[in-house]
Amino acid sequence: MREILFIRHGATAGNLQRRYIGRTDEPLCELGLKQALSLHEKQFTADRLYVSPAVRTIQTARLVFPGISYIAVPELWETDFGDFEGKTAEELSNDPRYQEWVDNGCLTPVPNGESIAQFKARCCKVFAEILERLPAESTTAFVIHGGCIMAILEAFAEPKRDFYSYHIPNGAYLRCIYQQGYLFVQGCDDGTKEQL
């Protein structure tokens, strides 16, 4: 049985301010450190540990899985928000490019960034490549970004659900079983104790 554990990194200052921080390389804030330490108390184990190269995911992984070496995967970075990076929706409200992006359901490419289709393809391609290398009996953990988790589950989880239905807050996790080409969510802690 292949068990897959997805952990969203702990919070950063930008997360708390609701900024677009895809490529911004922020460390965990005080709350984020507490979230990671709370996850550590669950005593997760993993045979393999994958992270994005972001400081916030590496910090979270080191706190949750002390002593376990990780593999940093560049393709598991969060969305490149280009010209919107580091800003809030309020700060962008007078930018016609931002309004156009929102009016198009956030599906078009961000100016000097990437589209959600490009982002999803990037995440899902590397995830599929990693799956091919996993032993039949293993537990693999991914400490990555919320958008990456959403993209992967939208593509691989059964039953099929919308991208946004897989949103989990910072410091939350989803436990899945990978069988016959699909991910089946077995449990989660999304901060509200609701089950997917």
C-alpha positions as CSV (number, residue, x, y, z in Angstrom):
1,M,0.0,0.0,0.0
2,R,1.3,3.4,-0.9
3,E,0.4,6.1,1.6
4,I,0.8,9.7,0.6
5,L,0.8,12.5,3.2
6,F,0.3,16.1,2.0
7,I,1.2,18.8,4.5
8,R,0.7,22.5,3.7
9,H,3.6,24.5,5.2
10,G,3.0,26.7,8.3
11,A,1.9,30.3,8.0
12,T,4.1,33.2,7.0
13,A,3.5,36.9,7.5
14,G,2.4,37.2,3.9
15,N,-0.2,34.4,4.4
16,L,-1.6,36.2,7.4
17,Q,-1.8,39.4,5.4
18,R,-3.5,37.5,2.5
19,R,-0.7,38.4,0.1
20,Y,0.1,36.6,-3.1
21,I,3.3,35.0,-2.1
22,G,3.9,32.2,-4.6
23,R,7.6,32.8,-5.3
24,T,8.3,35.2,-2.4
25,D,10.6,33.2,-0.2
26,E,9.3,34.1,3.3
27,P,10.2,32.2,6.5
28,L,7.5,30.9,8.8
29,C,6.1,33.4,11.2
30,E,5.5,32.7,14.9
31,L,2.1,31.1,14.1
32,G,3.7,29.0,11.3
33,L,6.3,27.7,13.7
34,K,3.6,26.8,16.2
35,Q,1.6,25.0,13.5
36,A,4.7,23.0,12.4
37,L,5.4,22.0,16.0
38,S,1.8,20.9,16.4
39,L,2.2,18.7,13.4
40,H,5.4,17.3,14.9
41,E,3.4,16.1,17.9
42,K,1.4,13.8,15.6
43,Q,4.6,11.8,15.1
44,F,4.3,11.3,11.4
45,T,6.7,8.9,9.8
46,A,7.8,8.8,6.1
47,D,10.1,6.6,4.0
48,R,10.5,9.6,1.6
49,L,10.1,13.3,2.1
50,Y,9.6,15.8,-0.8
51,V,9.5,19.6,-0.4
52,S,9.5,22.6,-2.5
53,P,12.7,24.6,-2.3
54,A,10.9,27.4,-0.4
55,V,12.2,28.4,3.0
56,R,8.7,28.0,4.5
57,T,8.3,24.4,3.3
58,I,11.8,23.4,4.3
59,Q,11.4,24.9,7.8
60,T,8.1,23.0,8.2
61,A,9.6,19.7,7.0
62,R,12.5,20.0,9.4
63,L,10.2,20.6,12.3
64,V,7.6,17.9,11.4
65,F,10.2,15.3,10.4
66,P,13.4,16.0,12.3
67,G,16.2,13.7,11.3
68,I,14.6,12.7,8.0
69,S,16.4,14.0,4.9
70,Y,14.3,15.6,2.2
71,I,14.4,16.0,-1.5
72,A,13.7,19.5,-2.8
73,V,11.7,19.6,-6.0
74,P,11.7,22.9,-7.9
75,E,8.6,22.0,-9.8
76,L,6.7,22.0,-6.5
77,W,7.0,25.8,-6.0
78,E,3.7,27.7,-5.6
79,T,2.3,29.6,-8.5
80,D,4.4,32.4,-10.0
81,F,2.2,35.4,-9.4
82,G,4.5,37.7,-11.5
83,D,3.5,41.3,-11.2
84,F,1.0,40.5,-8.5
85,E,3.6,38.9,-6.2
86,G,3.7,40.2,-2.6
87,K,0.6,42.3,-3.0
88,T,-2.9,41.9,-1.6
89,A,-6.1,42.0,-3.6
90,E,-6.8,45.4,-2.1
91,E,-3.5,46.8,-3.2
92,L,-4.1,45.5,-6.7
93,S,-7.8,46.7,-6.9
94,N,-6.9,49.7,-9.1
95,D,-4.7,47.7,-11.5
96,P,-6.8,46.9,-14.6
97,R,-4.6,43.9,-15.3
98,Y,-5.6,42.4,-12.0
99,Q,-9.3,43.1,-12.6
100,E,-9.1,41.5,-16.0
101,W,-7.4,38.4,-14.4
102,V,-10.1,38.2,-11.8
103,D,-12.8,38.7,-14.3
104,N,-11.4,35.8,-16.3
105,G,-11.7,33.5,-13.2
106,C,-7.9,33.8,-12.6
107,L,-7.4,31.4,-15.5
108,T,-5.3,33.6,-17.7
109,P,-1.6,34.1,-17.2
110,V,-0.5,36.5,-14.6
111,P,1.5,39.4,-16.1
112,N,5.1,38.2,-16.0
113,G,3.9,35.1,-14.1
114,E,2.1,31.9,-15.1
115,S,-1.4,30.7,-15.8
116,I,-3.2,28.3,-13.5
117,A,-3.1,25.7,-16.3
118,Q,0.7,26.0,-16.5
119,F,1.0,25.8,-12.8
120,K,-1.2,22.7,-12.6
121,A,0.6,21.0,-15.4
122,R,4.0,21.6,-13.7
123,C,2.9,20.2,-10.4
124,C,1.1,17.2,-11.8
125,K,3.9,16.2,-14.2
126,V,6.5,16.0,-11.4
127,F,4.1,14.3,-9.0
128,A,3.4,11.6,-11.6
129,E,7.1,11.1,-12.1
130,I,7.6,10.7,-8.4
131,L,4.7,8.2,-8.1
132,E,6.4,6.0,-10.7
133,R,9.4,5.6,-8.4
134,L,7.6,4.8,-5.2
135,P,7.8,1.3,-3.8
136,A,4.6,-0.7,-3.5
137,E,4.7,-0.5,0.3
138,S,5.8,2.9,1.4
139,T,4.8,6.2,3.1
140,T,5.7,9.3,1.2
141,A,5.3,12.8,2.6
142,F,5.0,16.1,0.6
143,V,5.5,19.3,2.5
144,I,4.5,21.8,-0.1
145,H,2.2,24.7,-0.9
146,G,-1.6,24.8,-0.8
147,G,-1.9,25.4,-4.5
148,C,0.3,22.4,-5.3
149,I,-1.8,20.1,-3.1
150,M,-5.0,21.4,-4.7
151,A,-3.7,20.8,-8.2
152,I,-2.4,17.3,-7.5
153,L,-5.7,16.2,-5.8
154,E,-7.9,17.7,-8.5
155,A,-6.0,15.6,-11.0
156,F,-5.4,12.4,-9.1
157,A,-8.0,12.1,-6.4
158,E,-11.2,10.0,-6.6
159,P,-14.0,10.9,-6.5
160,K,-13.3,13.9,-8.7
161,R,-13.7,17.3,-7.2
162,D,-13.0,20.9,-8.1
163,F,-9.6,22.4,-7.5
164,Y,-10.8,24.8,-4.7
165,S,-12.5,22.0,-2.8
166,Y,-9.1,20.7,-1.8
167,H,-8.0,23.9,-0.1
168,I,-6.6,23.4,3.3
169,P,-5.2,26.1,5.7
170,N,-1.5,26.5,6.6
171,G,-0.3,23.8,8.9
172,A,-3.0,21.3,7.9
173,Y,-2.6,17.9,6.2
174,L,-4.4,15.3,4.1
175,R,-3.6,11.5,4.3
176,C,-4.2,9.6,1.1
177,I,-3.8,6.1,-0.3
178,Y,-2.6,5.7,-3.8
179,Q,-4.2,2.7,-5.6
180,Q,-4.7,1.8,-9.2
181,G,-3.7,5.3,-10.4
182,Y,-5.8,7.3,-8.0
183,L,-5.5,9.0,-4.7
184,F,-8.2,8.3,-2.1
185,V,-8.4,10.7,0.8
186,Q,-8.4,8.7,4.1
187,G,-8.2,11.5,6.6
188,C,-7.4,15.1,7.1
189,D,-6.9,17.8,9.6
190,D,-7.8,21.1,8.0
191,G,-7.9,23.1,11.2
192,T,-11.7,22.7,11.5
193,K,-11.8,18.9,11.9
194,E,-14.1,18.6,9.0
195,Q,-13.6,15.6,6.7
196,L,-13.3,15.8,2.9
